[in-house]
Amino acid sequence: MVVTVIAAWLIGSQQPRRRMMGFWAFIASNVLWVIWGWPAQAYALIILQIALFALNLRGFKKNLHHHQSRKP
């Protein structure tokens, strides 16, 4: 949960590098939630995290493209 909160804080940054770190943190939090949810048999949570992972990956790619186009 702490990783998720930190990721949300980083995503809100106006600095592209921090936003990218936020996406990495969100992806890490998705993995951590799945690791926690599997032995707890929290399958709805696991499905949610897979969906959120896809959205985070999409955001990561969009920010990566935007970040790379700004480099001199």
N, C-alpha and C positions, 0 to 999 in steps of 0.2 A: 504494500500500500504506500509506503514511503517513496519508493521508486516512482510510482504513478504520480504522486503529488509533485515531486521534483521535476518530472517530465512535463507536467502541465505548466509549471512555473517557467521552465526553459522555453517551451513552445511560445509563450507569450512575449518573449524577448524580441526586440527590433533588430538585434544583431543576428545576421544569418548563421554564424558559427554556433551561437547558443541554440537557435532553433533546430539546427541539425543535431546537436547534442540531445535536444529534447525528443526528437524522433527516435534516436538510438535508445534513449531511456524508456520511451513508451514501448518500443519493441522488446526491450529487456523485461519490462514489467509484464507484457503479455506472456512471455515465456515463464516468468516466475509464477504468475497466476495459474497457468496450466499445470506447472509442477505441483503447486499446492492443491489444485482442484482434482487431479487424477486420483490420488489415494483417498480423497474425501468423497469420491464419486459425484462430484459437482459437475455433471455433464453439461448443464445449461451454461455454467460459467465458462467451461472450456470452449463451447461453441461461440459464446460471446467474444472470448479472447481471440479466437481465430478470425472472426469478422472484424474486430478492432485491429488486429494485426494487418489485415488486408488494407484497411483504411489508413493505418499508419504508414504502411509501405507506399501507398499512393501519395500521401503527403510528403514522405521522404523524397520520392522521385521528383515530385513537382518542385520542391525546395532545392534539390540538388541541381536540377536544370536551371532554375532561377539563379542559384548561387554561382554556378559555372559561367553563366552568361554575363555576370557582373565583373568577372576577373579580367584584368587588362591583358 
